[in-house]
Amino acid sequence: MAGGRIVALVRACHPEPTVAVTLFATALAAAGGRTRAGVVAVATAVGTGQLSVGWGNDLVDRGRDAAGGRTDKPIVVDGLAPGTVAGATAAALVACVPLSFLSGGRAGSAHLAAVAGGWAYNLGLKATPLSVAPYAVSFALLPASVVLGLPGHPTPPWWLPLAGALLGSGAHFANVLPDLDADARTGVRGLPQRLGPAGVRASAALLLAAGSVVAVLGPGDPRGWQVGALAAVSGLTGLGLRLGDRQAFRAAMAVAAIDVALVAAAGTRPA
């Protein structure tokens, strides 16, 4: 029984985006020159923040998910007790605060503001035309917080938070694709739901492509292989978003992963 609850709890945290975002931030920290302890601080802060947002999302939406027939939600179909999820959410959120400030005051404050954006989405903005705003703000702040935690606490280069905002916004549109029917049944009317499937795919493609362009060209003086990688990422974006709904979201995560690798190769410090 305990093993089953643990598996259900892992499933309830939205494991794919939770792991992906944590790995992306950790890679940026390592590429930026953080010490081993600094990289661990980023990984644990971002990981706990993402866990709190993921668990909080399923906790807040449990009634809506049940009404929408969401068979992929452990609270709905696996008998995972809301109290268990609430306890895990609270523990992750409490741990996130001191772990964030291990990187310094400015970095910690920026990261906690990013987590707050995720919670603003959970607590109501997801069902409004402003649903994309928490993604844009949080994913701009996340890489900025990594740079702010580097030695000397440098100001992030302008292109880094912009690339994060565009990629995060694109991921929002791609992430909603599998849930459009259930959202329609339960009255969720965020920006993607108002655009419809074709508008969602087009918006995701444009935002992800724009984020890739900024990530590659923003640092200046791109090398030939980086331009080639940008072309390949653009092709992947267009192809991936023509796939099935779940596969389209995974393609968006792959695009973001490639962009993070390109950013890491270019460096995140200001010139």
N, C-alpha and C positions, 0 to 999 in steps of 0.2 A: 504493500500500500504506500509506504513512504517513497519507494522508488518511483511509483506511478505519479505521485504528487510532484516529485521533483521534475520529472519529464514534462508534465503538464505545465508546471511553472516556467520551465525553460521555453516551451512553445508559446506561452502567453507574453513573453517579453519582446515579441517581434524579433526573433534571433537574427535573421538575415541583415536587416538594416542596423541592428545594434552592434553586431560583430563588424560589419563593414565600416561604419562610422568610427568605431574605436580603432580599427586597424589603420584607417586613413590618417587619423590624428596622430597616432603613434608613429607612423612612417614619416610624417612631416616633422615631428619632434626629433626623431633620430637623424633625419637628413639635415636639419637645421643646426645640429651640433650640440644638442642637449646631452648632458651626462647620462650615464646609465640610470642613476636615481631619478633624474629629470624625466627621462623617457617613461619610466615606470609610473611616475607621478601623473603624467599626461594620460597614460593608458588606464590607470585606475580611476582617475577623475572622470574621464569621458565615458568609460565603461559603466560606472555607477550612475552617471547622469542619464545615459541612454537606457539603462535598465529601468530607472524610475519613470521615464517618459513612456517606455513600451508597456510596462505593467499598468501604469496609470491610465493609458489609453484603453486597455481592455477592461479595467475596473470601471471607469466612467461610462463606457459604452455597453456594459453588459446587458442592460435592458433593451437597448436598440439592437444589439447583435442577436439576441434571442428572438425579437420580433421579426428580424430580417432573415431568420433561418440560417445564420452563419455557422456552418458545421466545422469550420476551421478554428473556432474559438474555444479553448479549454474550459473557460468558465461556463460556456453554454452547453457543451456536449460531454465533457470529461468529468463533470462534478467537482471541478476545482473551486474550493470555497472562496467567496469574495474576501473573507477575513484573512485568508492565507495570502492572497495577492496584495491586500492592503498592507499587511505587515511587511512583506517583501519590498513593496514600493516605498514605505516610510523608511525602512532600513537603508535602502539604496540612496534615497534623497538626503538623509542625514549624513551618510558617509561621504557623499559627493562634496559637501561644503568644505570640510577641512582638507580633503584630498585636492580640491581645486586650488586652495590657497597655498599648497606646497610649492606652486610655481610662482608665487608672489601675489601682491595685492591686485595689480592691474590685470594680470592674466587670470587670476581667480575670479575677479568680478566679471570679466568678459565671458568666461566660461559659464558662470552661474546665470548670467543674463541669457546666454544661448539656451540653457536648460529651461529657464523660465519661459522662453519662446515656445518650446515644446509643450509645456504645461498650458500655456495660453491656447494653443491649438486644441489640446485635449478638452479643455474646460469650456469650449464654446465657439472659438473662431473657425473650427473645421466646418461648421454648418453655415458659414456666412460667405459673402463674396470676398472677404479678406483672408480666406483660408490659406492662401499662398504666402501671406506676409510673415507668419512665424517661421516658415521654412527659409525665406529669403534672409531674414534678420539672423536667425540662429546659425545658418550655415555661412553667413558672413563673419559672425563673431567667433565661430569655432576655430578656423585657421588663424584668425587674428590673435586669439588667446594663446595659441601655441607659440607664435612669434614673440608676443609680449612676455612670455616666460623664458626667453633665451637670455644668456648673459648680457647685462647692460639694458635689458628690457627695451629693445628697439621698437620704433613705430613700424607696424606692418606696411609693406609696399602696397600702393593703392590697388593694384590688380588682384591681390590675393583675396581680400574679402569680396571683391566684385565677382571673381570666378566662383567662390564658394556660394554666393547668393544665387547666381545663375544656375549652377549645378544642383543646388538644393531645391530650387524652385522647379527645375525640370524633373527631379526625382519625385517631387510631390505629385505632379501630374501623372507620371508613369505609375506611381504607387497606387493611385486611385482607380486605375483602369479595371482591375479585377473586381472592384467593389461597387461599380456603378449601378448594377441592378439592385443589389441589396440596399444601397443608399437611396435609390428612388422609392423603394418600398417603405423606408423608415423616415423619409422626409429630410435627409441630409442634403443641403443645397449650398455646398461650397462652390468656389469658382469653377473647378473642373466639372462638377455635376451640371452646372448651368451651360457649359459649352458643348456637352455631349461627346460621345466617343471619338468622332472625327476631330473635333476641336481639341480634345485632350491630347490625342496623339500628335497633332500638329504643334501644339504649344510645347509639349515635352521635347519634341525634336528641335524646335527653334531654340529653346532655352539651353538644352544640353549642348547644342552646336555652338551657341554663343559663349557658354562657359568654357568650352574647349578652346575656342579661339583666344579668349582672354588669358587662360592658363598658359598657353603656349607662347603667344605673342607679347603678353604683358611685360615679362622681364626684359624684353628687348633683345635684338641681335640673335634671333633664332638660328640654330644650325640646320643644315639640310635634313638630317635625320629627324629633327623635331617637326619640321614642316611636313615631312613624309608621314610621321606619326599622326599629325593633325588630320591629314587627308584620310588616313586609315580610320581614325576615330569618327570622323564625319560620316564615312561610309557605314561604319558599325551602327552609328546612331540612326541613320535612315533605315537600314535593314532591320535592326533590332526592334524598332517601334512598329514594324509591320507584322511582327510575330504575335502569338497569342498573348493574352493580357498578362499572365504571370511571367512569361518569357520576356515580354517587353520591359517589365520592371527589372528583371535580372540583367537585361542588356543595358539599362540605364545605370545599374550599379557597376557593370563592367566598364562603361564609358568613364564613370567617375574614378574608378580605380586606375585606369590608364592615365587620366589627367593628373591624379595625385602623383603618380610615378614621374610624369613629365615635370611637374612642379618641384618635386624632390630633386630631380636631376638639375634643374635650373637654380635651385636655392631659394630660400624664403626671406633672406635678409634684404633690406633696402640696399640699393646700389650705393 
